[in-house]
Structure formats: structure tokens, C-alpha cells
Amino acid sequence: MDIPSSSGLVKVLVIDDDDDVRHSIASYLSGSGYIMCEAADGESGLAMMASEKPELVLCDLRMPELDGINILKVIADAYPHVPIIVISGAGVMSDALEALRLGASDYLIKPIIDLEVLEHAIERSLERYSLRRENLQYRNQLEQANRELKANLAVLEQDQQAGLQIQMKMLPVSPMQKSAYIFKHQIVPSVYLSGDFVEYVTVGNDHVVFFMADVSGHGASSAFVTVLMKNLTARMRSEYNRYNDGGILHPADFLAQANAELLGTAIGKHATLFYGVLDVQKNQLTYSVAGALPLPILISDGQARYLEGEGAPIGLFEQTSYQEVVVDLPNKFRFMMFSDGILEVIDQPSLVDKEKYLLDQSVSLKADEESIFNQLNVDTVKQYPDDIALLVIDRK
């Protein structure tokens, strides 16, 4: 990098073996406010480059011993940010073109009758090289910012991978059996951290409570809400075990409490939920819906239907109440529920068509979760637009 002169003025080095031309140029430019250095040959010129550190060089092409082309090569390599204007006679245009190819910023033809032309050439070269330096600085700054961004993204990716591993460990065991009921699940995250979550736990001897949550957005903040829901389940289960508090067995109460706690975080997230309580003694399901779509599918005797229910997602409105629905279950059935990410990958023209396709396919879907996804062509999607969660309950 060139170093400005201590006075703040531009220092110019003239290398020319013609004393009259050299002195004339130096005298004129000195009168225009430039700090001038003079060298009568190439060797002296290179020595002054090192000692004087000029900000621009004027160099004659035709000189004995070390000519202008060779000087240009050395200066362009050692001082790439110093502009060089070459001066050539009318008969050596090929040398002038070669000099431009090697990096000279401009060339002038001897004799220079009007030295204002030389001064304008100097101003243009200094301006171009100033812009070039600024562009180089900007590029270096952008490259540095890009390196820092890549490093930060790598750290974030590692953090999210660790977060995903922790989140997956928070999921219940799959499969889990309670009496004649088998619970299974699978989650396919669209990014490292999933906003979809599945939970099922036994409560006392006769009940299994379960839910599927689909949190708005993706990433860490959405994953945080899934932790909040799991924590709420654990607390309400503990209250049931310690104080016989039956709130966990009432889906509407659970959703009301989840709604209040999510609003209390003030993180601007909402979630759709389906919360169910399975009474294994009565073979009865009690559930509430908080905006879940698609609704669960109940399959029995080769027939499939969507369960009914409606309710606002949690985290949107303070004064929200939820309805409970009670269903007497068949002796043999399959309960199957997807998060809305499944609708994103079903190749049908409308939401109604997607839900109908899912309902029609559900009867023939195989027992294991991976086969279910395969039959629905989930495995062929290169990048999932949304998280996809699956919860299956079988009673055979």
C-alpha cells in the first residue's frame, strides 16, 4: 500500500534519462503543488521508489540499460497500488500498448507540448486508483464480513444440531404400549430445530394423555414453545400424582393453561394443538382442538373419517375457551394424526383435495411410521417446506 507524503500533498516520481524533459516536467508539476522526485535512469528510479514512496510514477519507456517496460514490471509487482503513466515517442506505440497491458494507468506521447495534458492525466490516474483502493477496501471488508458470517453460521448450525438432538431426546419412546394400545410417532424437521412436537404419557393406571403441537415459524424460538408444552404436561402430571389434581385429564383446561402461559412469554408465537385423553378402561377418547389441521383420522373396519372439533390456536387471544368432545372408540382402530406440514407435500390442487387424498390413503397405509411416509411420497421431497409430525395409536 502506498504511503501519503507527510505534507498531505501528492508525491510524484519522474524517471527519464532526458534531463531537459525530466526537469521541465518536475518544474511544472512542482508549481502545481506536487512534491517531485527525479531519477535519471531505471536503477535510480527503483531505488527512489523504496526510499521516497511516491504516490504516482511518470516513466519514459526508452532508456538505456533498464528500460521503462522492465521498470513497469517491477513497480507493478512490488507497488501494485501506485499508478504509472508511461511516456513514449511516436515511433514506439507497440511499447506503449505493452505497457498498458502490463498495468500502466495511462500513456502520453512525446513531446508533451501542453503540460496541462500531463496534469489532467495525473489527476485521472490518481482518481481511478483512489476508486480502485476504495473498491478493494470494500471488497476486503465484504470478504471479512462474509468469513465472519460463515463462521457465525457454522456455530449456529452446530448449536441447532445440538438443540435438535436434545429436542429429539425430549420426545416420548416410540413405540410405547399401554394395555392394548400402541403409541408411535415420527417427526421430520424442515430445519435443524422443529416447531412440531408430539407427547404421550401415562397418567395413573387408566389414562394416557397425548398431544400434537405445531408452533408457528421454525428454529429456536418455535422449539422453545415445544419445551414449554412438555414442561406444562410434566407439571400437571406431577400435580395429579401429588395432589390428585385432575386438570391434566381435562383437555379444555390444559389448552386454557397452555394459552395463558404462551401469551405470558410475549415471544409472539402461537401454536395449533390437538390434546387427547385416552381412558384405557372405557376405551374412550376425550379431546379438545386448538386450530389443528388436518384433524386426526380414525380408521376402523376399513372405513376412515376425520374427527370433528374446532378452537382457536393457543397464543393468540386471552379470552379463549375450548370445547371437549367425547368419543367411544371401536374395539379395533387406528388413530392417525399429521401436522399441517403433510399438506405441503401432497400433490393436490386444493386444501379440500389434499385432505380427501389423505383420508383416502389412510385406510391402506401400513403400520410403521416410515412406511406411512414412504406411501405418501414424503421421502421423495428434497427440501421440506414445513415440519411434518405423525402420531399413530393402534388398538388391535
RODO-2510 file (C-alpha; in nm, 4 decimals, decimal comma):
residues 396
     n   res          X          Y          Z
     1     m     0,0000     0,0000     0,0000
     2     d     0,1324     0,3430    -0,0912
     3     i     0,2056     0,5852     0,1930
     4     p     0,0976     0,9512     0,1538
     5     s     0,3625     1,2172     0,1896
     6     s     0,3936     1,3802     0,5309
     7     s     0,2723     1,7163     0,3948
     8     g    -0,0503     1,5649     0,2652
     9     l     0,0403     1,6582    -0,0959
    10     v     0,0862     1,4028    -0,3725
    11     k     0,4434     1,2879    -0,4303
    12     v     0,5353     1,2143    -0,7936
    13     l     0,8467     1,0360    -0,9205
    14     v     0,9712     1,1198    -1,2732
    15     i     1,2031     0,8614    -1,4336
    16     d     1,3518     0,9862    -1,7601
    17     d     1,7064     0,9891    -1,8956
    18     d     1,6397     1,3155    -2,0828
    19     d     1,7410     1,5854    -1,8352
    20     d     1,5538     1,8651    -2,0123
    21     v     1,2262     1,6702    -2,0279
    22     r     1,2615     1,5493    -1,6695
    23     h     1,3396     1,8977    -1,5304
    24     s     1,0609     2,0571    -1,7313
    25     i     0,8017     1,8115    -1,6013
    26     a     0,9282     1,8394    -1,2432
    27     s     0,9287     2,2188    -1,2538
    28     y     0,5765     2,2425    -1,3917
    29     l     0,4237     1,9900    -1,1531
    30     s     0,6069     2,1422    -0,8573
    31     g     0,4439     2,4723    -0,9436
    32     s     0,1064     2,2937    -0,9421
    33     g     0,1593     2,1780    -0,5844
    34     y     0,3061     1,8302    -0,6338
    35     i     0,6099     1,7079    -0,4410
    36     m     0,8587     1,5979    -0,7038
    37     c     1,1335     1,3345    -0,7105
    38     e     1,3589     1,2807    -1,0117
    39     a     1,5537     0,9811    -1,1373
    40     a     1,7740     0,9806    -1,4491
    41     d     1,7681     0,6023    -1,5053
    42     g     1,5778     0,2873    -1,4141
    43     e     1,8048     0,1731    -1,1322
    44     s     1,7867     0,5114    -0,9610
    45     g     1,4103     0,5161    -1,0135
    46     l     1,3620     0,1792    -0,8394
    47     a     1,5828     0,2909    -0,5508
    48     m     1,3742     0,6079    -0,5087
    49     m     1,0535     0,4005    -0,5147
    50     a     1,1755     0,2327    -0,1979
    51     s     1,3123     0,5436    -0,0264
    52     e     1,0628     0,8155    -0,1292
    53     k     0,7449     0,6060    -0,1619
    54     p     0,5834     0,8205    -0,4324
    55     e     0,2096     0,8035    -0,4971
    56     l     0,2447     0,8219    -0,8767
    57     v     0,5236     0,7483    -1,1267
    58     l     0,5953     0,9082    -1,4659
    59     c     0,8263     0,6813    -1,6632
    60     d     0,9919     0,7068    -2,0030
    61     l     0,9841     0,3812    -2,1971
    62     r     1,3094     0,4190    -2,3921
    63     m     1,6061     0,4385    -2,1552
    64     p     1,9467     0,2674    -2,1579
    65     e     2,0101    -0,0441    -1,9504
    66     l     1,6842    -0,0823    -1,7531
    67     d     1,4069     0,0384    -1,9826
    68     g     1,0539     0,1500    -1,8974
    69     i     0,8875    -0,1861    -1,9650
    70     n     1,1112    -0,3656    -1,7155
    71     i     1,0696    -0,0852    -1,4614
    72     l     0,6931    -0,1126    -1,5033
    73     k     0,7029    -0,4870    -1,4367
    74     v     0,8979    -0,4354    -1,1131
    75     i     0,6836    -0,1477    -0,9855
    76     a     0,3527    -0,3140    -1,0808
    77     d     0,4583    -0,6242    -0,8884
    78     a     0,6098    -0,4551    -0,5809
    79     y     0,3814    -0,1479    -0,5632
    80     p     0,0500    -0,2525    -0,7225
    81     h    -0,1391     0,0449    -0,5746
    82     v     0,0883     0,3098    -0,7316
    83     p    -0,0360     0,4335    -1,0723
    84     i     0,2234     0,4575    -1,3521
    85     i     0,1934     0,6864    -1,6520
    86     v     0,4295     0,5924    -1,9340
    87     i     0,5767     0,8459    -2,1754
    88     s     0,6767     0,7252    -2,5206
    89     g     0,7895     0,8632    -2,8518
    90     a     0,5609     0,8463    -3,1534
    91     g     0,7612     0,5617    -3,3024
    92     v     0,7219     0,3154    -3,0150
    93     m     0,3446     0,2723    -2,9887
    94     s     0,3826    -0,1036    -2,9584
    95     d     0,5786    -0,0483    -2,6358
    96     a     0,3089     0,1855    -2,5098
    97     l     0,0406    -0,0793    -2,5714
    98     e     0,2546    -0,3398    -2,3985
    99     a     0,2909    -0,1033    -2,1024
   100     l    -0,0874    -0,0638    -2,0777
   101     r    -0,1245    -0,4410    -2,0893
   102     l     0,1190    -0,4715    -1,8000
   103     g    -0,0806    -0,2286    -1,5881
   104     a     0,0146     0,1261    -1,6781
   105     s    -0,2714     0,3609    -1,5958
   106     d    -0,2171     0,5906    -1,8971
   107     y     0,0345     0,6866    -2,1633
   108     l     0,1421     1,0123    -2,3235
   109     i     0,3335     1,0716    -2,6454
   110     k     0,6460     1,2809    -2,6565
   111     p     0,6958     1,5652    -2,6975
   112     i     0,4391     1,6882    -2,4452
   113     i     0,3633     2,0347    -2,5782
   114     d     0,0926     2,1233    -2,3269
   115     l     0,1852     2,0103    -1,9767
   116     e    -0,1736     2,0671    -1,8630
   117     v    -0,2497     1,7476    -2,0545
   118     l     0,0020     1,5692    -1,8304
   119     e    -0,1546     1,7209    -1,5184
   120     h    -0,5010     1,6056    -1,6251
   121     a    -0,3647     1,2571    -1,6911
   122     i    -0,2171     1,2529    -1,3403
   123     e    -0,5479     1,3632    -1,1867
   124     r    -0,7375     1,0926    -1,3783
   125     s    -0,4921     0,8232    -1,2757
   126     l    -0,4969     0,9269    -0,9104
   127     e    -0,8774     0,9325    -0,9122
   128     r    -0,9012     0,5894    -1,0763
   129     y    -0,6528     0,4384    -0,8338
   130     s    -0,8276     0,6012    -0,5403
   131     l    -1,1546     0,4410    -0,6503
   132     r    -0,9700     0,1136    -0,7031
   133     r    -0,8305     0,1302    -0,3490
   134     e    -1,1741     0,2083    -0,2087
   135     n    -1,3262    -0,0793    -0,4027
   136     l    -1,0502    -0,3072    -0,2793
   137     q    -1,1146    -0,1959     0,0787
   138     y    -1,4874    -0,2542     0,0355
   139     r    -1,4193    -0,5960    -0,1143
   140     n    -1,1851    -0,6858     0,1694
   141     q    -1,4429    -0,5672     0,4218
   142     l    -1,7135    -0,7713     0,2488
   143     e    -1,4897    -1,0766     0,2352
   144     q    -1,4106    -1,0351     0,6042
   145     a    -1,7787    -0,9909     0,6856
   146     n    -1,8550    -1,2974     0,4753
   147     r    -1,5925    -1,5019     0,6594
   148     e    -1,7331    -1,3881     0,9924
   149     l    -2,0863    -1,4669     0,8762
   150     k    -1,9827    -1,8152     0,7650
   151     a    -1,8114    -1,8712     1,0988
   152     n    -2,1191    -1,7496     1,2873
   153     l    -2,3451    -1,9664     1,0718
   154     a    -2,1239    -2,2667     1,1397
   155     v    -2,1528    -2,2038     1,5140
   156     l    -2,5292    -2,1545     1,4792
   157     e    -2,5558    -2,4757     1,2795
   158     q    -2,3654    -2,6651     1,5474
   159     d    -2,5890    -2,5135     1,8150
   160     q    -2,9023    -2,6051     1,6225
   161     q    -2,7779    -2,9586     1,5606
   162     a    -2,7149    -2,9930     1,9335
   163     g    -3,0566    -2,8405     2,0008
   164     l    -3,2225    -3,0880     1,7644
   165     q    -3,0555    -3,3814     1,9388
   166     i    -3,1813    -3,2543     2,2731
   167     q    -3,5278    -3,1911     2,1310
   168     m    -3,5448    -3,5429     1,9864
   169     k    -3,4469    -3,6855     2,3249
   170     m    -3,7422    -3,4992     2,4768
   171     l    -3,9829    -3,6959     2,2588
   172     p    -4,1549    -3,9990     2,4121
   173     v    -4,0379    -4,3541     2,3493
   174     s    -4,1668    -4,4934     2,0225
   175     p    -4,3372    -4,7364     2,0292
   176     m    -4,4996    -4,7239     2,3751
   177     q    -4,7620    -4,9756     2,4809
   178     k    -5,0329    -4,9241     2,7416
   179     s    -5,2720    -5,2164     2,7795
   180     a    -5,3945    -5,2950     2,4275
   181     y    -5,2869    -4,9568     2,2867
   182     i    -4,9653    -4,8898     2,0980
   183     f    -4,8412    -4,5328     2,0543
   184     k    -4,5893    -4,4387     1,7833
   185     h    -4,4614    -4,1161     1,6365
   186     q    -4,2169    -3,9660     1,3899
   187     i    -4,1065    -3,6074     1,3225
   188     v    -3,9326    -3,4813     1,0088
   189     p    -3,7956    -3,1298     1,0757
   190     s    -3,7688    -2,8869     0,7852
   191     v    -3,4759    -2,7130     0,9588
   192     y    -3,2478    -2,8155     1,2419
   193     l    -3,4966    -2,7326     1,5167
   194     s    -3,8568    -2,8376     1,4804
   195     g    -4,1689    -2,6438     1,5717
   196     d    -4,3672    -2,9686     1,5718
   197     f    -4,3857    -3,1794     1,8838
   198     v    -4,5578    -3,4977     1,9987
   199     e    -4,6104    -3,6100     2,3563
   200     y    -4,7853    -3,9029     2,5229
   201     v    -4,7596    -4,0050     2,8878
   202     t    -4,9482    -4,2335     3,1189
   203     v    -5,1462    -4,0689     3,3986
   204     g    -5,2442    -4,3041     3,6781
   205     n    -5,3440    -4,6557     3,5834
   206     d    -5,6256    -4,5808     3,3437
   207     h    -5,5282    -4,2892     3,1256
   208     v    -5,2837    -4,1825     2,8587
   209     v    -5,2739    -3,8140     2,7706
   210     f    -5,1259    -3,7091     2,4384
   211     f    -5,0970    -3,4061     2,2172
   212     m    -4,9528    -3,2867     1,8894
   213     a    -4,8349    -2,9247     1,8737
   214     d    -4,7438    -2,7285     1,5642
   215     v    -4,5770    -2,3981     1,6523
   216     s    -4,5724    -2,1054     1,4105
   217     g    -4,2402    -2,0485     1,2380
   218     h    -3,9232    -2,2547     1,2673
   219     g    -3,5985    -2,2560     1,4597
   220     a    -3,5051    -2,1931     1,8206
   221     s    -3,7995    -1,9757     1,9269
   222     s    -4,0505    -2,2282     1,7917
   223     a    -3,8620    -2,5130     1,9565
   224     f    -3,8788    -2,3193     2,2841
   225     v    -4,2588    -2,3365     2,2736
   226     t    -4,2447    -2,7154     2,2412
   227     v    -4,0310    -2,7212     2,5569
   228     l    -4,2936    -2,5051     2,7273
   229     m    -4,5685    -2,7530     2,6332
   230     k    -4,3712    -3,0520     2,7559
   231     n    -4,2910    -2,8714     3,0804
   232     l    -4,6599    -2,7909     3,1316
   233     t    -4,7511    -3,1566     3,0797
   234     a    -4,4880    -3,2659     3,3313
   235     r    -4,6071    -3,0120     3,5906
   236     m    -4,9742    -3,1018     3,5539
   237     r    -4,8893    -3,4712     3,5685
   238     s    -4,6901    -3,4099     3,8879
   239     e    -4,9860    -3,2208     4,0366
   240     y    -5,2099    -3,5166     3,9549
   241     n    -4,9720    -3,7625     4,1189
   242     r    -4,9097    -3,5493     4,4293
   243     y    -5,2417    -3,3745     4,4853
   244     n    -5,4848    -3,5777     4,2736
   245     d    -5,5409    -3,2617     4,0661
   246     g    -5,7257    -3,3822     3,7580
   247     g    -5,6547    -3,0822     3,5344
   248     i    -5,4323    -3,2874     3,3079
   249     l    -5,7267    -3,5179     3,2331
   250     h    -5,9375    -3,2294     3,1028
   251     p    -5,8243    -3,1209     2,7549
   252     a    -6,0053    -2,7855     2,7707
   253     d    -5,8299    -2,6983     3,0978
   254     f    -5,4911    -2,7954     2,9581
   255     l    -5,5364    -2,5812     2,6452
   256     a    -5,6567    -2,2834     2,8510
   257     q    -5,3487    -2,3092     3,0715
   258     a    -5,1185    -2,3537     2,7687
   259     n    -5,2753    -2,0481     2,6061
   260     a    -5,2174    -1,8345     2,9163
   261     e    -4,8557    -1,9456     2,9568
   262     l    -4,7665    -1,8929     2,5898
   263     l    -4,9196    -1,5436     2,5937
   264     g    -4,7217    -1,4765     2,9107
   265     t    -4,3913    -1,5367     2,7326
   266     a    -4,4629    -1,2435     2,4950
   267     i    -4,2487    -1,4028     2,2212
   268     g    -4,5128    -1,3542     1,9525
   269     k    -4,5618    -1,7235     1,8829
   270     h    -4,8811    -1,9234     1,8508
   271     a    -4,9420    -2,2943     1,8137
   272     t    -5,2102    -2,5320     1,6964
   273     l    -5,2761    -2,8297     1,9240
   274     f    -5,4812    -3,1418     1,9472
   275     y    -5,4956    -3,2649     2,3054
   276     g    -5,6483    -3,6016     2,3896
   277     v    -5,7103    -3,8133     2,6988
   278     l    -5,7475    -4,1849     2,6355
   279     d    -5,9310    -4,3856     2,9022
   280     v    -5,7961    -4,7360     2,8518
   281     q    -6,0583    -4,8925     3,0788
   282     k    -6,3566    -4,7408     2,8976
   283     n    -6,1884    -4,7336     2,5543
   284     q    -6,2960    -4,3728     2,5353
   285     l    -6,1275    -4,0627     2,3973
   286     t    -6,1852    -3,7112     2,5289
   287     y    -6,0226    -3,4342     2,3287
   288     s    -6,0098    -3,0639     2,2522
   289     v    -5,8927    -2,8873     1,9391
   290     a    -5,6916    -2,5658     1,9182
   291     g    -5,6746    -2,4944     1,5470
   292     a    -5,5276    -2,8321     1,4499
   293     l    -5,5278    -2,9023     1,0746
   294     p    -5,5705    -3,1632     0,9432
   295     l    -5,7794    -3,3165     1,2181
   296     p    -5,6977    -3,6721     1,3313
   297     i    -5,8223    -3,9652     1,1267
   298     l    -5,9990    -4,2581     1,2944
   299     i    -5,9844    -4,5824     1,0970
   300     s    -6,1902    -4,8923     1,1763
   301     d    -6,3354    -5,1812     0,9719
   302     g    -6,1840    -5,0437     0,6522
   303     q    -6,3521    -4,7053     0,6972
   304     a    -6,1826    -4,3759     0,7747
   305     r    -6,3196    -4,0442     0,8986
   306     y    -6,1880    -3,7200     1,0364
   307     l    -6,2684    -3,6415     1,3978
   308     e    -6,4646    -3,3223     1,4467
   309     g    -6,3784    -3,0181     1,6524
   310     e    -6,2661    -2,6587     1,6389
   311     g    -6,0987    -2,3950     1,8523
   312     a    -5,8547    -2,1061     1,8252
   313     p    -5,4790    -2,1726     1,8327
   314     i    -5,3100    -2,1012     2,1635
   315     g    -5,1036    -1,7844     2,1995
   316     l    -5,3364    -1,5528     2,0064
   317     f    -5,6257    -1,4444     2,2297
   318     e    -5,6500    -1,4020     2,6051
   319     q    -6,0177    -1,4842     2,6437
   320     t    -6,0320    -1,8208     2,4701
   321     s    -6,2322    -2,1234     2,5783
   322     y    -6,2177    -2,4747     2,4387
   323     q    -6,4803    -2,7438     2,3947
   324     e    -6,4343    -3,1071     2,4907
   325     v    -6,5520    -3,3902     2,2677
   326     v    -6,6032    -3,7466     2,3946
   327     v    -6,5787    -4,0416     2,1548
   328     d    -6,6431    -4,4068     2,2314
   329     l    -6,3778    -4,5909     2,0346
   330     p    -6,4219    -4,9168     1,8374
   331     n    -6,2661    -5,2322     1,9760
   332     k    -6,0099    -5,2253     1,6974
   333     f    -5,8990    -4,8996     1,5443
   334     r    -5,6167    -4,6850     1,4241
   335     f    -5,5880    -4,3200     1,5228
   336     m    -5,3625    -4,1263     1,2900
   337     m    -5,2701    -3,7600     1,3098
   338     f    -5,0397    -3,5415     1,0995
   339     s    -4,9198    -3,1862     1,1442
   340     d    -5,0083    -2,9494     0,8612
   341     g    -4,6658    -2,9984     0,7014
   342     i    -4,8047    -3,3132     0,5381
   343     l    -5,0442    -3,0996     0,3354
   344     e    -4,7484    -2,9085     0,1889
   345     v    -4,6045    -3,2213     0,0261
   346     i    -4,9298    -3,3792    -0,1009
   347     d    -4,9552    -3,3033    -0,4716
   348     q    -5,3195    -3,1995    -0,4958
   349     p    -5,4618    -2,8688    -0,6237
   350     s    -5,6596    -2,7514    -0,3197
   351     l    -5,6790    -2,7961     0,0547
   352     v    -6,0034    -2,9919     0,0212
   353     d    -5,8386    -3,2237    -0,2333
   354     k    -5,5352    -3,2696    -0,0106
   355     e    -5,7479    -3,3646     0,2904
   356     k    -5,9569    -3,6036     0,0805
   357     y    -5,6432    -3,7660    -0,0600
   358     l    -5,5008    -3,8100     0,2900
   359     l    -5,8261    -3,9621     0,4150
   360     d    -5,8497    -4,1995     0,1160
   361     q    -5,4892    -4,3099     0,1534
   362     s    -5,5096    -4,3596     0,5292
   363     v    -5,7025    -4,6868     0,5053
   364     s    -5,4264    -4,8571     0,3054
   365     l    -5,1279    -4,7113     0,4908
   366     k    -4,9003    -4,9671     0,6541
   367     a    -4,8365    -4,9980     1,0253
   368     d    -4,4897    -4,8474     1,0702
   369     e    -4,4248    -4,4753     1,0573
   370     e    -4,1534    -4,4877     0,7911
   371     s    -4,3748    -4,6860     0,5537
   372     i    -4,6557    -4,4343     0,6071
   373     f    -4,4292    -4,1509     0,5000
   374     n    -4,2995    -4,3539     0,2056
   375     q    -4,6507    -4,4305     0,0797
   376     l    -4,7339    -4,0612     0,0961
   377     n    -4,4134    -3,9847    -0,1007
   378     v    -4,2714    -3,7765     0,1824
   379     d    -3,9322    -3,9406     0,1281
   380     t    -3,9130    -3,8034    -0,2280
   381     v    -3,9212    -3,4394    -0,1174
   382     k    -3,5747    -3,2822    -0,1361
   383     q    -3,6449    -2,9933     0,0997
   384     y    -3,9429    -2,9853     0,3308
   385     p    -4,1306    -2,6546     0,3316
   386     d    -4,2577    -2,7255     0,6827
   387     d    -4,2014    -2,9674     0,9678
   388     i    -4,4004    -3,2909     0,9441
   389     a    -4,5134    -3,4801     1,2530
   390     l    -4,7007    -3,8094     1,2730
   391     l    -4,8767    -3,9688     1,5706
   392     v    -5,0305    -4,3161     1,5462
   393     i    -5,2342    -4,5022     1,8082
   394     d    -5,3295    -4,8635     1,7334
   395     r    -5,5660    -5,0974     1,9157
   396     k    -5,5841    -5,4379     1,7564
***
